[in-house]
Amino acid sequence: MRAALVLHGPNLNLLGTREPAVYGRVSLTDVDRLVREAGRRRGVRVECRQSNVEGELINWLQGAAREGFGGVVLNPGAFTHYSIALRDAVSAIAVPVVEVHLSNIHGREEFRRHSVIAAVARGQIAGFGPQSYVLALDALLALGDGRAGRAVNQRRRRGV
């Protein structure tokens, strides 16, 4: 994999100031710098994008392969819990997607414990703060060239 796309969903632009007891004081700029540097050390170009708009995230997911990305690290933010459209976009693309969360969503409020994305992502990493993104990048690299992700998505589409 030569390039990875990191997508941050709604409200992640407020990192560092939004609920620092939950999300810490690290800014989104700091998270992006961390994951880009981790990518550089691993020989992978990392491009980071953030949007509060569901449709923009979907467009980026659908364009990931066309833009040459071998995998996607996705923090869907609040869309995690209810966006069937985002879930369907993850399911429809050939590149593997690893879902990430800064906090441990399974140890938080009941409504945050369910992810509609998890069932169609290659995996989920949660609760390690900004390091969650680096772990997700490493997971994508461990998948190799993405063929395993395509096979899983094809099986899901066939109902296997």
Secondary structure, DSSP 8 states (H G I E B T S, - for coil): --EEEEEE-TTGGGTTTS-HHHH-S--HHHHHHHHHHHHHHTT-EEEEEE-S-HHHHHHHHHHTTTTT-SEEEEE-GGGGGT-HHHHHHHHH-SS-EEEEESS-GGGS-GGGS--SSTTTSSEEEESSTTHHHHHHHHHHHHTTTTHHHHHHHHHHHHT-
